[in-house]
Amino acid sequence: METSTQTLKIGRLTCNCTSAGSRRITYMITPMPLVKGPIKTFAARYGTNIVVVHGLDWDDDMTPWPAPGVMHKDADFKGLAAEFLTVLRNSVIPEAERLPGMDASDGRDLIGISLSGLFALWAWMQGEDFADIACVSGSFWYDGFADWLCNEGLRPKSGLAYFSLGDLEGNAKDHPRFRTVRQATSQIIDALNRHGIHTLFQQNAGTHYAPFFPRLEKAFAALSSPCNYDKVNVF
């Protein structure tokens, strides 16, 4: 399958758009630009157009409410996810989908990595913008997030929520807040399952979302077969 790429600037955001002739778009929010080669490969291999969004204020735009910074000298998280979701809905999505070849008539998916994995699950619960999501090493250690999701944030969803963690994440050498990520992820998945929401979890060798592209490909593989979520095995 042939692919083509286009770049869209929206304020401070850059959107690298790859068309694979599909009628579905996978949006990805990343802290930096990604190498185009693997993205073009994933678009062709998994039959999805891809929009990689970067250039945001990572710590603030991806967090749902204010919280202290991780390290003593770090700035506090501002919790501007609601404002970023508005930009995504009102500017990024409509402008990307006006580009030639960027058809989303069969729906949209969202992949997040680290803090944007946190954002992906939070945004999924805010409306019907995305059918399926993937959270690669989602930052579910974030203050109060697991409790919010389990106690008040859940809403019925018909799609798939895919999660992955590295087997070295959340170990005793991590920062105390990061050590909670495995327990929080498990708590979230259990809550989603209890509410009849389809989930898939994969544990990978490595640290926090590393190695990156092999782990990202597993997310694309899972989202490419949402009707077979219980059969996906890409190890």
VOPAGU-2260 file (C-alpha; in pm, 1 decimal, decimal comma):
REM VOPAGU-2260
SITE   aa  ch    i         X         Y         Z
SITE  MET   A    0       0,0       0,0       0,0
SITE  GLU   A    1     145,6     336,9    -101,7
SITE  THR   A    2     160,1     617,5     153,0
SITE  SER   A    3     196,6     994,3     127,8
SITE  THR   A    4     285,1    1251,9     393,2
SITE  GLN   A    5     178,7    1609,7     460,2
SITE  THR   A    6     263,5    1852,0     740,5
SITE  LEU   A    7       8,7    2077,0     907,0
SITE  LYS   A    8      88,0    2364,7    1145,9
SITE  ILE   A    9    -177,9    2464,9    1397,7
SITE  GLY   A   10     -49,2    2732,0    1632,7
SITE  ARG   A   11     246,3    2579,1    1815,9
SITE  LEU   A   12     143,7    2228,6    1714,8
SITE  THR   A   13     288,5    2033,4    1424,4
SITE  CYS   A   14      82,5    1751,3    1274,8
SITE  ASN   A   15     265,6    1503,7    1051,8
SITE  CYS   A   16      -8,1    1337,6     847,2
SITE  THR   A   17      43,6    1007,9     663,8
SITE  SER   A   18    -222,5     883,1     425,0
SITE  ALA   A   19    -245,2     511,3     349,0
SITE  GLY   A   20    -565,6     533,8     147,6
SITE  SER   A   21    -762,7     420,1     451,3
SITE  ARG   A   22   -1098,2     539,2     584,3
SITE  ARG   A   23    -969,4     543,3     942,9
SITE  ILE   A   24    -724,1     772,5    1119,8
SITE  THR   A   25    -501,4     692,1    1415,5
SITE  TYR   A   26    -399,0    1006,0    1602,2
SITE  MET   A   27     -79,9     992,7    1807,6
SITE  ILE   A   28      35,4    1254,5    2059,0
SITE  THR   A   29     411,4    1252,0    2109,7
SITE  PRO   A   30     664,8    1464,0    2301,7
SITE  MET   A   31     880,8    1503,2    1989,3
SITE  PRO   A   32     872,0    1435,7    1614,2
SITE  LEU   A   33     893,4    1070,3    1513,4
SITE  VAL   A   34    1101,4     914,0    1238,0
SITE  LYS   A   35     877,9     905,6     931,5
SITE  GLY   A   36     993,4     566,0     804,2
SITE  PRO   A   37     838,0     348,4    1076,9
SITE  ILE   A   38     518,4     558,1    1074,0
SITE  LYS   A   39     476,3     506,8     699,6
SITE  THR   A   40     539,9     136,1     750,6
SITE  PHE   A   41     276,1     113,3    1024,5
SITE  ALA   A   42      23,9     306,2     812,9
SITE  ALA   A   43      67,2      65,0     521,7
SITE  ARG   A   44      92,3    -250,1     733,3
SITE  TYR   A   45    -209,1    -182,5     954,5
SITE  GLY   A   46    -428,3      -0,8     702,7
SITE  THR   A   47    -470,7     328,9     882,8
SITE  ASN   A   48    -397,4     692,0     812,1
SITE  ILE   A   49    -181,7     839,3    1089,6
SITE  VAL   A   50    -156,8    1189,1    1237,8
SITE  VAL   A   51     138,2    1245,4    1473,0
SITE  VAL   A   52      78,1    1555,5    1686,7
SITE  HIS   A   53     373,4    1719,3    1863,4
SITE  GLY   A   54     493,1    2062,4    1975,8
SITE  LEU   A   55     265,0    2080,6    2279,9
SITE  ASP   A   56     349,6    2165,0    2640,2
SITE  TRP   A   57     391,2    1804,1    2745,7
SITE  ASP   A   58     367,1    1832,6    3124,9
SITE  ASP   A   59      73,0    2072,8    3123,6
SITE  ASP   A   60    -134,9    1989,1    2814,8
SITE  MET   A   61    -144,6    1615,5    2890,5
SITE  THR   A   62    -248,5    1634,1    3256,8
SITE  PRO   A   63    -615,7    1650,9    3363,3
SITE  TRP   A   64    -575,2    1861,2    3679,2
SITE  PRO   A   65    -293,3    2037,8    3866,5
SITE  ALA   A   66     -45,6    1828,9    4066,0
SITE  PRO   A   67     301,5    1878,3    4215,7
SITE  GLY   A   68     603,0    1824,7    3992,2
SITE  VAL   A   69     776,7    1492,2    4028,3
SITE  MET   A   70    1113,9    1616,9    4147,4
SITE  HIS   A   71    1165,8    1879,6    4414,6
SITE  LYS   A   72    1275,6    2147,3    4166,5
SITE  ASP   A   73    1028,6    2056,2    3892,9
SITE  ALA   A   74     749,4    2296,9    3804,2
SITE  ASP   A   75     403,5    2181,4    3905,4
SITE  PHE   A   76     179,3    2021,8    3646,3
SITE  LYS   A   77     -85,9    2275,7    3540,4
SITE  GLY   A   78    -352,5    2027,8    3433,3
SITE  LEU   A   79    -456,1    2178,5    3098,1
SITE  ALA   A   80    -588,5    1860,8    2932,7
SITE  ALA   A   81    -939,1    2007,2    2890,1
SITE  GLU   A   82    -799,6    2303,1    2696,3
SITE  PHE   A   83    -586,9    2073,5    2479,4
SITE  LEU   A   84    -882,2    1844,9    2407,6
SITE  THR   A   85   -1074,4    2151,0    2285,3
SITE  VAL   A   86    -789,3    2233,1    2045,7
SITE  LEU   A   87    -781,3    1871,4    1931,0
SITE  ARG   A   88   -1156,5    1866,3    1868,4
SITE  ASN   A   89   -1199,9    2210,2    1716,5
SITE  SER   A   90    -876,5    2256,5    1521,9
SITE  VAL   A   91    -651,0    1953,1    1483,8
SITE  ILE   A   92    -911,6    1693,5    1386,8
SITE  PRO   A   93   -1113,9    1905,3    1140,3
SITE  GLU   A   94    -806,3    2057,5     975,8
SITE  ALA   A   95    -625,2    1723,2     944,4
SITE  GLU   A   96    -933,0    1559,7     798,1
SITE  ARG   A   97    -967,3    1827,5     531,7
SITE  LEU   A   98    -631,4    1725,6     385,1
SITE  PRO   A   99    -634,2    1504,6      73,6
SITE  GLY   A  100    -637,4    1135,8     161,7
SITE  MET   A  101    -703,3    1189,6     534,0
SITE  ASP   A  102   -1039,0    1013,8     543,0
SITE  ALA   A  103   -1181,6     919,4     883,8
SITE  SER   A  104   -1526,7     804,6     776,0
SITE  ASP   A  105   -1471,8     467,4     949,0
SITE  GLY   A  106   -1362,1     633,4    1273,4
SITE  ARG   A  107   -1063,9     752,5    1472,4
SITE  ASP   A  108    -827,1     592,4    1720,9
SITE  LEU   A  109    -587,6     757,5    1964,0
SITE  ILE   A  110    -245,9     635,8    2077,6
SITE  GLY   A  111     -71,3     797,8    2372,2
SITE  ILE   A  112     271,6     739,7    2519,8
SITE  SER   A  113     360,9     810,6    2883,4
SITE  LEU   A  114     171,5    1129,7    2979,7
SITE  SER   A  115     -20,9    1124,1    2652,6
SITE  GLY   A  116    -123,6     768,0    2743,0
SITE  LEU   A  117    -280,4     919,5    3053,1
SITE  PHE   A  118    -442,9    1183,2    2833,2
SITE  ALA   A  119    -572,2     921,3    2588,4
SITE  LEU   A  120    -772,3     738,4    2854,4
SITE  TRP   A  121    -894,5    1063,4    3011,9
SITE  ALA   A  122   -1002,4    1201,4    2671,6
SITE  TRP   A  123   -1174,8     872,9    2581,2
SITE  MET   A  124   -1399,8     918,6    2881,2
SITE  GLN   A  125   -1493,6    1275,2    2782,5
SITE  GLY   A  126   -1692,5    1193,5    2468,3
SITE  GLU   A  127   -1703,2    1000,7    2143,5
SITE  ASP   A  128   -1407,8    1155,5    1962,3
SITE  PHE   A  129   -1219,5     823,9    1941,8
SITE  ALA   A  130   -1339,2     467,5    1896,1
SITE  ASP   A  131   -1037,1     283,6    2039,4
SITE  ILE   A  132    -732,4     393,1    2236,1
SITE  ALA   A  133    -385,2     263,6    2315,2
SITE  CYS   A  134    -189,8     370,5    2622,5
SITE  VAL   A  135     178,2     279,4    2589,9
SITE  SER   A  136     335,6     308,3    2936,0
SITE  GLY   A  137      54,1     541,8    3040,9
SITE  SER   A  138     141,6     764,5    3337,1
SITE  PHE   A  139    -133,3     627,9    3558,9
SITE  TRP   A  140      75,7     708,4    3863,7
SITE  TYR   A  141     -56,6    1064,6    3820,6
SITE  ASP   A  142    -205,0    1199,2    4141,4
SITE  GLY   A  143    -564,6    1084,8    4188,7
SITE  PHE   A  144    -612,7     953,2    3836,1
SITE  ALA   A  145    -684,8     586,9    3908,8
SITE  ASP   A  146    -928,7     678,9    4186,6
SITE  TRP   A  147   -1100,8     935,2    3962,8
SITE  LEU   A  148   -1138,2     685,5    3679,2
SITE  CYS   A  149   -1268,0     408,6    3903,4
SITE  ASN   A  150   -1504,5     620,1    4111,7
SITE  GLU   A  151   -1646,7     888,0    3884,0
SITE  GLY   A  152   -1472,7     901,6    3545,9
SITE  LEU   A  153   -1606,8     581,2    3390,2
SITE  ARG   A  154   -1864,8     595,1    3112,9
SITE  PRO   A  155   -1990,9     320,3    2880,6
SITE  LYS   A  156   -1758,2     259,9    2585,3
SITE  SER   A  157   -1794,0      13,8    2299,8
SITE  GLY   A  158   -1434,2      20,7    2178,1
SITE  LEU   A  159   -1103,2    -126,9    2286,2
SITE  ALA   A  160    -862,3      13,7    2542,9
SITE  TYR   A  161    -512,5    -127,9    2493,1
SITE  PHE   A  162    -246,9     -95,2    2762,6
SITE  SER   A  163     119,8    -189,9    2779,1
SITE  LEU   A  164     399,2    -156,6    3032,4
SITE  GLY   A  165     763,8    -249,7    3036,6
SITE  ASP   A  166     854,7    -521,5    3284,6
SITE  LEU   A  167    1108,1    -285,3    3445,6
SITE  GLU   A  168     855,2      -8,6    3512,2
SITE  GLY   A  169     738,1      53,7    3865,1
SITE  ASN   A  170    1033,6    -116,9    4031,9
SITE  ALA   A  171    1197,6     -26,3    4361,1
SITE  LYS   A  172    1456,8     199,7    4193,2
SITE  ASP   A  173    1192,7     426,8    4041,2
SITE  HIS   A  174    1073,9     750,5    4200,1
SITE  PRO   A  175     812,7     668,7    4468,5
SITE  ARG   A  176     530,8     811,4    4255,9
SITE  PHE   A  177     636,8     606,5    3953,1
SITE  ARG   A  178     639,2     288,0    4161,6
SITE  THR   A  179     258,4     297,5    4172,2
SITE  VAL   A  180     216,5     271,6    3792,8
SITE  ARG   A  181     173,2    -104,8    3778,6
SITE  GLN   A  182     -81,9    -115,4    4059,6
SITE  ALA   A  183    -268,8     184,1    3914,6
SITE  THR   A  184    -275,8      30,4    3566,5
SITE  SER   A  185    -412,6    -294,9    3706,6
SITE  GLN   A  186    -673,7    -104,6    3908,0
SITE  ILE   A  187    -785,8      82,3    3596,4
SITE  ILE   A  188    -805,5    -228,3    3378,1
SITE  ASP   A  189   -1006,7    -413,2    3645,1
SITE  ALA   A  190   -1251,5    -122,5    3666,5
SITE  LEU   A  191   -1294,4    -107,3    3288,9
SITE  ASN   A  192   -1352,5    -482,3    3270,6
SITE  ARG   A  193   -1612,2    -469,5    3548,2
SITE  HIS   A  194   -1802,1    -212,0    3342,8
SITE  GLY   A  195   -1797,7    -430,7    3033,3
SITE  ILE   A  196   -1530,4    -229,3    2850,6
SITE  HIS   A  197   -1298,5    -438,8    2637,1
SITE  THR   A  198    -931,6    -418,2    2733,5
SITE  LEU   A  199    -605,0    -575,0    2628,3
SITE  PHE   A  200    -287,1    -560,6    2834,8
SITE  GLN   A  201      60,5    -657,4    2718,1
SITE  GLN   A  202     379,4    -660,8    2922,1
SITE  ASN   A  203     696,9    -596,5    2727,5
SITE  ALA   A  204    1064,0    -632,4    2810,4
SITE  GLY   A  205    1228,0    -301,2    2889,9
SITE  THR   A  206    1198,3      26,2    3075,5
SITE  HIS   A  207     951,2     313,2    3036,2
SITE  TYR   A  208     825,0     276,8    2674,1
SITE  ALA   A  209    1161,9     144,0    2559,2
SITE  PRO   A  210    1230,6      -9,1    2313,9
SITE  PHE   A  211     989,9     236,5    2154,0
SITE  PHE   A  212     900,3     139,5    1796,2
SITE  PRO   A  213     849,5    -235,6    1860,5
SITE  ARG   A  214     617,8    -146,1    2147,2
SITE  LEU   A  215     436,7     109,7    1933,8
SITE  GLU   A  216     384,1    -148,8    1660,8
SITE  LYS   A  217     212,5    -377,3    1910,6
SITE  ALA   A  218     -33,5     -97,4    1982,2
SITE  PHE   A  219    -107,3     -55,0    1610,6
SITE  ALA   A  220    -149,1    -431,0    1574,6
SITE  ALA   A  221    -402,6    -441,3    1857,6
SITE  LEU   A  222    -601,4    -143,6    1728,2
SITE  SER   A  223    -607,8    -284,8    1376,3
SITE  SER   A  224    -818,5    -578,7    1499,6
SITE  PRO   A  225   -1059,5    -426,8    1753,5
SITE  CYS   A  226   -1318,0    -699,2    1687,1
SITE  ASN   A  227   -1057,5    -962,3    1775,3
SITE  TYR   A  228    -922,8    -796,3    2090,0
SITE  ASP   A  229    -928,1   -1126,6    2277,5
SITE  LYS   A  230    -722,8   -1299,6    2007,0
SITE  VAL   A  231    -444,0   -1049,0    1953,3
SITE  ASN   A  232    -100,1   -1192,4    2021,5
SITE  VAL   A  233     190,0    -999,1    1874,5
SITE  PHE   A  234     469,4   -1103,6    2109,0
